[in-house]
């Protein structure tokens, strides 16, 4: 099987077995099995590359146990699953070359989304038999492709690494969705010595196969919050006055959060994406849970939005006489790509036959916790960029019929390898 075929096979295998953030046991175990066979690869897993206390939105131990069992039943190597404990599913592969040189790191993400995949025959995964086998979970953003590109790059190290110096590191990150996974890997020091950092994404604004965007603009800093409201239950007919209505508090809170004054210095966002409350029609609701997020075009605006959200949560809880608990379950910063590294990416892209068009940057006005890696590298004088690998898409990201052009997988591998050639080659 040649590399192009292998990339497609990996991608389809990952697609059929989607796993949510911090529960990517089968995916990470498969990654470890492949990397363990690559000459010169040093593998680090679990607590070696993640700080447990720095995770946000980590699964409960019982949920992690279910995910481990599910992964092993689906063929995951128990050796790797055991090393990942309760949600420590990060993997780092590294090659150290004999001659001195810089340290170059690539980040790829592994997690899927809580999306129910389309079964329509017009949807290629359904038509070709690699649709999600896990109801309610789907690779609807291309991370199955990103993981495959990381494995493909590892295969090329043996062919090209003889002329390289320094170190090459591939970071397989869990829990990118919700911006929850990067912080724990940064805290564990996986980029503390990195001189060049590259992350990338299939599609998004680059929805044309063969296009390469050397950087991205428009990153939104974000904070993801889970809010629990606790009230007092009572009979809704006989003694409603004895209750403290958490559902009514949650409804008020939802409206007031969406009424936060927008910041005049840049874009800001707020969204309550989920509200679950109450237990019956004749019972004053004694509990409610909200999942929400705020965003800002820079870290300062996001901090304003976060502070306002917290203020409104506290005020609403006081008004309805309920108790509020707030938990941060994800966060990302603003980020900027370095011009010098974008130029290296441009040169690498133009050297490849699959590249049809190269642009300096495209706007990607979402949030990405690759920003945590980028800012950490840049803070110590390194360079970072977030590139886009063009791919024709069937639907928008996070949609039940999302799919990408699998030809972009080999293009992504060749692009990453060409970047490594330019940074690590020793005369």
Steps between C-alpha positions, in 0.01 A plus 500: 500500500650835401485803727199658328299181545621460859391852587150432372489169689604666827255784451208267434587284800508804728180631344316178576609514866451863614583587859430817698756717679724327757341166404698442178638171634463292186626779275801575720579130543491449125730801460743344749497164322588666168768727646663222701594336170669814360881492537647749743166613642491575871145475633358676804144439615254605769652665808830537316341764276196626693458668837185350646405802712522736200231322299166674450176309465660164573266198509387348827699186594199280432458648151870450428469138610212444257703660220803281577289186490338610175840567345642161600187326367565682171854365478711755690827371644442474879864596566444848365149535641628421850774762463239768431314468829192718546498715189874555449483413131776725365788351300831659397738349244854633471809441288842636601745526211881461534584854392401814693207710387171653610198325648197491272159390628179419314168473682216276379171447684310175549152557647156475343173684570162416656333504157275230354638414156277495194411158358402640160649311206623832362732523802827327405575338839153342499522399135851352536449326833713701743222695669523554877427181690428699816158669499511865595872536427660603173824629352322807366800733496781308331705395803501144368690645203734703722597192701567310178719783370703483821554127451590556136764758594651245738540256210703755304750561781680175419531604134608860549638525851855406405564858384325665796644641821343594830168345600161434349200464730144403408241583767180295484262711707173392659195717564548784253124541465398728781860621530569267792808292422796722412545670838589175676765417237649850517510470879680166462771676297454341158587828323737654755801454269327539161645748251240454225139394554251410226136404534253469217147418396335338200242719333339779705554812286725301263222300336685447174718190455857603421482833680745575782455790740831560679333654802165593649347816641193577705556257788250565779608459859237304691387369837265201531290487819271240657253652747301299754207664679360343818157602630235345721231262377136552600150403390414730212129513595485492877818675616687665214607779736720254688700418189801670348465461124831408335333465158364856514841621613660320206254656254570847641872432489487390137329819393725725705819334375395563142439863597863565603612831351734435209851642524581804287863403437431181306274203437338319791276196521281320754296185464303277735507176308325267743255534788369202695271556798229357723354158559123524446216732393352528851828552685679829558835425333781467751783464247615633166816466294620735228788462257617831360792677342628851448753615240693810411720613212786523749575377849400831664155504341445137594597581859240779499235259371598237760484750786160623382370144475617424854343822631166420337506140627553621858235774473240265347563236767451763772181631338344151490652390832676196351860384529730523197814300430720595204762274347743591222507206257695651213698808397711633217693816438534732206793420270709650223707317240866593445578649160840329469352154560217571256766568237656161569159338459447688174829375357420144606150516350618637165750216467223238496312394183165459682505867601277704270495829686683656796371790709660675793203470736129430514259606770384230738277680752467210741694388805784249512703390797801463272523865609622376841794327331564794267512760776720279719752455216496867404540612862846342508605637162384224268282525191154354437236483232161342441471398136204375302514200265248556224233236455169492320224456760154346467356706786612737771704384797295340781220408255360141482605473133847651541768330292823610332696407188731216603753611237588781740646249748812427293534868417500575875769242573721623216452860615604422858801301378603783267480746791722267704746483209535878502537534877700191595726431202865542596741606219 
